[in-house]
Amino acid sequence: MKGNTMNRIILDTETLGDVTKPKTLRVYDFAFIVVDDKFNTVHSYRALVSETWHGQFGPMTSAYYARKLPQYYEQLAHGELTIKPMLQIWHEFNAIVKTYNVKQVWAYNASFDKHALNETISACSNGFRKHFTPYGVKWHCIQHVAAQTIMNTKRYFKFITLHNCFTGKGNPKSSAEVAFAYLTKNPSYYECHTALEDSIIEAQILKACYSKARHDGKWGKLDKNPNRNCWSIVKRNYNAWLEN
């Protein structure tokens, strides 16, 4: 697993809290997969965070989350899912990073997931741990890479126009759900928004981005850093496409 193989972690979080107040964010569902340099999955991990799952049960039963609870209850009942303290999850994550010699962590909206994990581990360790990922592991954003590759094409613009994939403000959507729908030619695709399933589809999106960028000779030139405004790249290129 070590050696010269480039292992990456693709992770996802489901959270409670107010996105306009980042310090309130708390992860309740955390998952990731480790993929090798050919994007084969070599390890997967998922757990519910006990401090959030049990400690904030009131918000978890609110209208938005209530519709998601049955699938969690079913998976817990069948032993397909476990509930663990955040510090245990953190220790297990770090052990897997070391085992597979992981140097890159990828997430679709990396700045959000990174912040949510940092806030959760800080709260659950009484401020003793400030950062979820170990030193030397770099965060990269799948959405930012997608905006520069698969979402910067005439085919993508035609797809979102044909299937009306726009926000309430009229901007082209660049979510993982729309990206995966485009790649699979399935406009009715609906993302289930559980952390493991989302990690799996996001790995497939990253693989498609990697393949296109490598084919075009641009992988090394792409900006892979977390960027909250990467959707604006899609908007700018879409508007340019409309004008031509």
Secondary structure, DSSP 8 states (H G I E B T S, - for coil): --TT---EEEEEEEEES-TTSGGG-EEEEEEEEEE-TT--EEEEEEEEEHHHHTTTHHHHTSHHHHTTHHHHHHHHHTTS--EE-HHHHHHHHHHHHHHTT--EEEETTHHHHHHHHHHHHHHHTTTS---SS-TT-EEEEHHHHHHHTTTSSHHHHHHHHHTT-B-TTS-B---HHHHHHHHHT-TT------HHHHHHHHHHHHHHHHHHHHHTT-GGGS--S--TTTHHHHHHHHHHHHH-
